[in-house]
Amino acid sequence: MSDARHSNVVRPAIFSSLERRTRLLLAGLPLLAVLLSPDGQVKEYNFGALGDSADGDAPSDWIGGRFEDGPWWSYSRGSRLAARGHLDRARKGERVSEECLYKRADGLMGVMSLTLTPVADRTGSLKQILVTALDVTHRTRGDRASEILRADMAYRMRNSFSVMDALAARAAPGDAASLSGRLDCVREAHRLCAHYLFFDVPVEDIVRSALPEPDAVSLELGPVGVPARDVEVLLLALSALAGADRDANLSVRGVDGDMLQVIWHEAEPREASALPDPLSAAILDDIVTLQTGGTATQTNDAHGFRWSLLLPLERTSRAA
């Protein structure tokens, strides 16, 4: 009697396939969950926490695409390459767990705890990769609040005042407007650092903030991030270079794994009257090298005007 009763139960079609059961399971998790094929193609993911696309796309648009093309790390090429690097490690059988920045649906930056877990069969062959991510922005801000406020912000403000003091010492009586513009650069640098929660800032954001007409300059920007401590002086330096209305090429890329190379090149040499004024020269030489620990060089000859900076990304101590 009992068997007959249960045999007449009609189960919903959604339970009839493995794919749909997997989708239901993922949808019930209180965190972002993504199921990848061994080559990194998105097979399924849930529509729960972090499930909204930062670019407003429908959630299903990502299915069938690549893991590194997810909307959460679309804010820079460097973040997409980092996502790809995490995937490559997982494909080799490593369980990857990282805290990284992501772009939220409201356009602000958040911090996610990202985990990639390779799933293998009994023979050890990789069958799929399970990705989970949880927003830890509030926790991260709480854990780092005292460090940021007491150390990082104090350091940044101290350097800002020292930079402005050095500029003021080199300024002529008629440089008030120029000094005001430099203050705007300092303010923009602090805004960028705060926007990215004092993690590395994508170099393309710095360049586009520094150049009044970025599309007028030929840009070759590598997928690199600039430590928050160096954003201010790099933005100031690029602003000083962009003061002249000349055809220029700007190249920024990572070299040797732990260095950032910045090259501003103009094919034609500058006339003496177009060379950096004392205020700009101070930024491009003394101030940038003192604050970053890097090496700046400038030439103006038959090969054109050229300014370059080699900046160490990893430093054991900070400039005073």
N, C-alpha and C positions, 0 to 999 in steps of 0.2 A: 504494500500500500504506500509506504513511504517512498520506495524507489520509483513507483509510478508517478507520484506527485512531483518529485524532483526532475523526472525525465521530461515533464511538460514545461519546465521553466525555459523561457526564451531569453538567452543572455544577449545583452547589447552587442552589436557588431564591433564596437570599439575594442572589445576584449578579444577579438578573434584573430588578431595578427600580432606577431612579435613587435613590429614597428610601433603599433599603436599602444601596446602595453608599455613599451619603453618610453614613449612620449608621455603617457600618464604618470609613470614613475618619476620622470624628470620634472614634470610640471608640479608635482607635489613637494619638491624639495625647496626649502626656504633660502636658496642661494642660486646663483647662476650655475647651471650644469650643462656641459656641452659634450657630445659624443662625437669623436673624430675617427675617421678611418686611419690606417697606419700611415698613409701619405699626407695626412693633415687636412683632409676634406671634411667639412661639417656634415654629419649625418643627421643629428637631432640636437636641439637645445630647448630649454624651457623658456617660458615667458614670464617668469617670476622676477625675483630680485635681480637688478641690473639687466633685465631682459629687454627694456626699451632701447631702441636704437638711438644713439646720440644724433644721428643725422635724419631722424624722422622716418626711416624706412620701415616697412612692415617686417615683423620678426622673422617671417618665413623667408625673406629675401636672402638671408645669410646661409640657409640650408643649401648644400651643394657647392658652396664657395670655399675659400681658403681660410684657415684659422687666423692667419695674420691680417686678413682683411676685415676683421671684426670692427664694428664702429667704435668700440671703447678705446682702442689705441690708434685711431685714425688721425690724431692731432699732429703727428709728425712722422717722418720716414724712420727716424731713429726708434720710435716706439714700436713701429711695425716690424723692424728688423729684430728688436729685442724679443717680440712675441715669436718670431720665427726661430730665434735662437733657443728659446724655451722649448719649442716643439722639437727641434733637432735633438736636444738632450733627451727628451722623453722617448723619441723614436729609438734611441740607443739603449732603452731600458731603465733610464734614470727617473726616479720620482722627483719632480721639480716643484719647489715651493718658494715663491718670491712675493714680496710686497712691491707693487708698482703703481704708477700713476695711471688713471684712466679718465676719459672724457665722459661726463655724465650727460643724461638726456637734457638737462637744463643748461648745458654749455659750460658749466663749472668743472673744475678738476676734482677728482676724488682719489682715494687710495684703496686699492683692492688687494686682498690676500689671494693670490692666484696659485693653484695647484694643478699640475698635470701628472696623472697617474697612468703609466702604461699597463695594459691588461693583456696578458699572454695566455695561450692555451697550454695544455699539459706538456707539449713538446718544447715550450719556450718561445714559440713563434708569436710575434706581436699581432694581436687581433684588432685592437682598438685602443684609443686613448681617451680617458675620462678627464675632462677639465672642470674644475669647480672654482668659483670665485665668490668672495664675500666682501662687501664694503666695510672697510675698517677705518674710514676717514676720521670719525669722531674719536675712536680709540687711539689712532695714530697721533691726532692732534693733541689728545690728552697726555699721551706718553711723552710726546716731544715738546709740549708747551713750555715747560720751564727751561729746557735747553734752548729752544728757539728764542724765547724772550730774554733769557739771561745771557746767553752766549752769542748765538748767531745774529740776533738783531742788534745787540750791543756792538758786536764787531762791525756789522755793516754800517751802523750809524756813525761809529768812530771813524771808519774809513771814509764815509761820505763827508764828514766834517773836515778830515785831513785833506781830501781831494779839493774841496771847495776853498779851503784855506790856501792851498798851494796855487790854485787858479787865481784867487784874489791877489796873491802876492805878485803874480806875473802880469796882472791886468793893467792896462793903461787907463787913464781917467775916462776915456770915451768908450770903455768896454762894458758898460753897464748892461746894454741890451744883450751882448754876447754872454755875459755871466748869467743873465736871466734864462737864456736858452739852455745853458749847461744845467741849471737847476731843474729845468723841465726834463732833461735827460735823466738826472738822478731820480726824480720822482717816477718817471716811467720805468726805470730799472727796478725800483722797489715794488711797483705795481706788478711787473712780470714775475718777480720772485714770489710775491704773495699769491699770485694766481696759480703758480705751479707748486705751491705749498713748500717752497724752499728746497725742492728737488732740483735736478738739472733742468735748465730752460732750453727748449729747442732753439738752435741757432737761427732758424728762419724767422722766429718771432723777434729776436734781437735785431736782426738785419732790417726787417720791415719797420720796426719801431725807430731805428736810427736814421734811415734814409728817407728824405722827404718825398722822393719819387723813385721807389725801388725798381719799378719796371723800366726806368731809364738806364739802369746799370745792369750789365751782363753778370748774372749770378751763377756761381757754381758752388752750391751748398751741399756738403756731405751730411749724412744722417747722424749728426752729433748733437749732444747736449752740452751746455756750458754750465759749470758749477755756479750756484747762486752768488758765491763770493766774488766772481769775476764778471758778472753781468754788467755792473755799473760802468767799470772802466772800459770794457769792450764797446758798450753802447756810446760812451763819450768819444772814444777814438774814431768809430765809424762815422759819427756825426761830424767830427772835425774834418774828416777826409771828404765827406760829401758836400762840404761848403762850396767847392768850386764846381761850376757848371761845365763839366768836361766828360767825354766818353770814357768810361772806366769799366774794368772787369774786377769783380770781387770773388775770391775763392776762399772758402772756409772748409777745412776737412780735418779729420783725425789722422795722425801719423804716428807710427811706431807704437800704437796701442795706448800710450799715455800722454800724448802731446796733441795740442790743437794748433794748426797752422792757418794763419790769416794772411792773405796777400791781396793788396789793393794795387792794381796796375793800370796806368794810363799809357797808351801807346806813344803819345807825344810828350816830350819834356815840358815842364811848366816854366813860364817866364818867372823871373825873380819876384815880380809883384803878386804872382798867384801862388807862391809857396806858402806853407802854413805860417800864420802869424804867430807871435810869441805865445799866445794863449793856446793855440792849437798844437804848436810844437811841444809845449810842456806836456800836454795830454798824450801825444804820440810817442814821447820818449820817456822823460823822467817818471811821470805819474803812472803810466801803464806798466813799466817795468818794475817800479817799486811795489805797486799794489798786487801784481800777479806773479811776480818772480820770473816773468818771461824775458825774452830777448827781442827787442824791437830794432829794426834797421830801416833806413830810408835812403834812396838814391834818386838822382835826377840827372840823367845824361841822355845820350843819343838813343838809348833803348826806351826812353820814356820815364815817367815818374812812377816810382814803386815804393810802397811801404809794406813791410811784413812784420808779423809777430809770431813767435814760437812760444806757446803758452803751456806750461805743465798742468795737466789735469789732475794729477795726484801729487799732493804736497804733504809733507809730514808736519810742517808748521806754517802758520799764517803770517802774512806781512803785518807789521805793527802799524 
